[in-house]
Amino acid sequence: MIIRLLHAEDAQAYKKLRLSALQECPSAFSASYEDEVDLSIDEVAARIQPAADGSVYVLGVFHIDDLAGFVAIIHPPRAKLRHNVELAGMYVDPSCRRHGLGRGLLGAAIDHVRSIDGVRQIKLGVNATNMAAKTLYQSMGFERFGVEPDALNIDGRFYDEEHYMLRLNSGG
Ligand SMILES: CC(C)(COP(=O)(O)OP(=O)(O)OC[C@H]1O[C@@H](n2cnc3c(N)ncnc32)[C@H](O)[C@@H]1OP(=O)(O)O)[C@@H](O)C(=O)NCCC(=O)NCCS
């Protein structure tokens, strides 16, 4: 597998995979398919291109030559929050699951964050019903620190969101 930061030229492949993610797993994302289906390639390119201020990157994992998964790395620009990083929107194509791509992608994201000066902790949120993702995060050292009741409303069904954190300065 190849894991690297995505750039504007990956926008077409990213849009295709991102839209299938939103259709396949609506409960795993706060965005909906309808929110993103009409985005132009230029708008998608602007979203995935590493931000000039270092606040957002998207890491992609490739199976052979095809984009097979991604995760966003969000580093808040505000001084009081810069010791935190958030991971969001992690996804692996169903045809590639259970082959270590998710673990590889998460490990690469953690390594990338460790290389950013001053970051102490990585946070993420996950639907409380998402056993696959929760098992993966826990196996990589993330610990649950809270639950937000009814965080997501999908067609009248409410889902709790669990909040996880990996403390980088505690051997995690
Ligand atoms: C969660 C997800 C990214 C995992 O990707 P993956 O490539 O299948 O993960 P891996 O093959 O690297 O598995 C790593 C570990 O995660 C856990 N895991 C993965 N899928 C699992 C499943 N269906 N049930 C239980 N544990 C699972 C296991 O501990 C696994 O290790 P093992 O294979 O040694 O047992 C993938 O299932 C996915 O994209 N799901 C839909 C979107 C989603 O839920 N995103 C997360 C949003 S917070």
The ligand as an SDF file (V2000), in Angstrom:
LIG
                    3D

 48 50  0  0  0  0  0  0  0  0999 V2000
  -13.2020    1.5040   10.0030 C   0  0  0  0  0  0  0  0  0  0  0  0
  -12.4620    1.1960    8.6980 C   0  0  0  0  0  0  0  0  0  0  0  0
  -11.7540    2.4750    8.2340 C   0  0  0  0  0  0  0  0  0  0  0  0
  -11.4280    0.1060    8.9480 C   0  0  0  0  0  0  0  0  0  0  0  0
  -10.6640   -0.0640    7.7610 O   0  0  0  0  0  0  0  0  0  0  0  0
   -9.9590   -1.4630    7.3850 P   0  0  0  0  0  0  0  0  0  0  0  0
   -9.0190   -1.2020    6.2710 O   0  0  0  0  0  0  0  0  0  0  0  0
  -10.9640   -2.5240    7.1940 O   0  0  0  0  0  0  0  0  0  0  0  0
   -9.1600   -1.7410    8.7300 O   0  0  0  0  0  0  0  0  0  0  0  0
   -7.9750   -2.7930    8.9350 P   0  0  0  0  0  0  0  0  0  0  0  0
   -8.0630   -3.9230    7.9720 O   0  0  0  0  0  0  0  0  0  0  0  0
   -6.6830   -2.0470    8.9870 O   0  0  0  0  0  0  0  0  0  0  0  0
   -8.3200   -3.3500   10.3850 O   0  0  0  0  0  0  0  0  0  0  0  0
   -7.6480   -2.8560   11.5230 C   0  0  0  0  0  0  0  0  0  0  0  0
   -8.3700   -3.3420   12.7600 C   0  0  0  0  0  0  0  0  0  0  0  0
   -9.6290   -2.6900   12.8930 O   0  0  0  0  0  0  0  0  0  0  0  0
  -10.5420   -3.5920   13.5040 C   0  0  0  0  0  0  0  0  0  0  0  0
  -11.6290   -3.8740   12.5640 N   0  0  0  0  0  0  0  0  0  0  0  0
  -11.6940   -3.5230   11.2580 C   0  0  0  0  0  0  0  0  0  0  0  0
  -12.8760   -3.9090   10.7400 N   0  0  0  0  0  0  0  0  0  0  0  0
  -13.5410   -4.5250   11.7330 C   0  0  0  0  0  0  0  0  0  0  0  0
  -14.8190   -5.1130   11.8150 C   0  0  0  0  0  0  0  0  0  0  0  0
  -15.6510   -5.1660   10.7480 N   0  0  0  0  0  0  0  0  0  0  0  0
  -15.2180   -5.6150   13.0100 N   0  0  0  0  0  0  0  0  0  0  0  0
  -14.4110   -5.5480   14.0950 C   0  0  0  0  0  0  0  0  0  0  0  0
  -13.1630   -5.0140   14.0650 N   0  0  0  0  0  0  0  0  0  0  0  0
  -12.7600   -4.4910   12.8950 C   0  0  0  0  0  0  0  0  0  0  0  0
   -9.7680   -4.8550   13.8170 C   0  0  0  0  0  0  0  0  0  0  0  0
   -9.1990   -4.6930   15.1210 O   0  0  0  0  0  0  0  0  0  0  0  0
   -8.6930   -4.8110   12.7680 C   0  0  0  0  0  0  0  0  0  0  0  0
   -7.5640   -5.5370   13.1070 O   0  0  0  0  0  0  0  0  0  0  0  0
   -7.4690   -7.0930   12.6710 P   0  0  0  0  0  0  0  0  0  0  0  0
   -7.8130   -7.1380   11.2030 O   0  0  0  0  0  0  0  0  0  0  0  0
   -6.0520   -7.3990   12.9710 O   0  0  0  0  0  0  0  0  0  0  0  0
   -8.4720   -7.8120   13.5070 O   0  0  0  0  0  0  0  0  0  0  0  0
  -13.4390    0.6980    7.5960 C   0  0  0  0  0  0  0  0  0  0  0  0
  -14.1850   -0.3720    8.1170 O   0  0  0  0  0  0  0  0  0  0  0  0
  -14.3850    1.7420    7.0560 C   0  0  0  0  0  0  0  0  0  0  0  0
  -14.0260    2.5330    6.1920 O   0  0  0  0  0  0  0  0  0  0  0  0
  -15.6340    1.7630    7.5530 N   0  0  0  0  0  0  0  0  0  0  0  0
  -16.6490    2.6610    7.0390 C   0  0  0  0  0  0  0  0  0  0  0  0
  -16.3690    4.1220    7.3410 C   0  0  0  0  0  0  0  0  0  0  0  0
  -16.1200    4.3430    8.7950 C   0  0  0  0  0  0  0  0  0  0  0  0
  -16.7390    3.7340    9.6620 O   0  0  0  0  0  0  0  0  0  0  0  0
  -15.2060    5.2850    9.0930 N   0  0  0  0  0  0  0  0  0  0  0  0
  -14.8650    5.6500   10.4280 C   0  0  0  0  0  0  0  0  0  0  0  0
  -15.5510    6.9160   10.7770 C   0  0  0  0  0  0  0  0  0  0  0  0
  -15.1850    7.4310   12.4630 S   0  0  0  0  0  0  0  0  0  0  0  0
  1  2  1  0
  2  3  1  0
  2  4  1  0
  2 36  1  0
  4  5  1  0
  5  6  1  0
  6  7  2  0
  6  8  1  0
  6  9  1  0
  9 10  1  0
 10 11  2  0
 10 12  1  0
 10 13  1  0
 13 14  1  0
 14 15  1  0
 15 16  1  0
 15 30  1  0
 16 17  1  0
 17 18  1  0
 17 28  1  0
 18 19  1  0
 18 27  1  0
 19 20  2  0
 20 21  1  0
 21 22  1  0
 21 27  2  0
 22 23  1  0
 22 24  2  0
 24 25  1  0
 25 26  2  0
 26 27  1  0
 28 29  1  0
 28 30  1  0
 30 31  1  0
 31 32  1  0
 32 33  2  0
 32 34  1  0
 32 35  1  0
 36 37  1  0
 36 38  1  0
 38 39  2  0
 38 40  1  0
 40 41  1  0
 41 42  1  0
 42 43  1  0
 43 44  2  0
 43 45  1  0
 45 46  1  0
 46 47  1  0
 47 48  1  0
M  END
$$$$
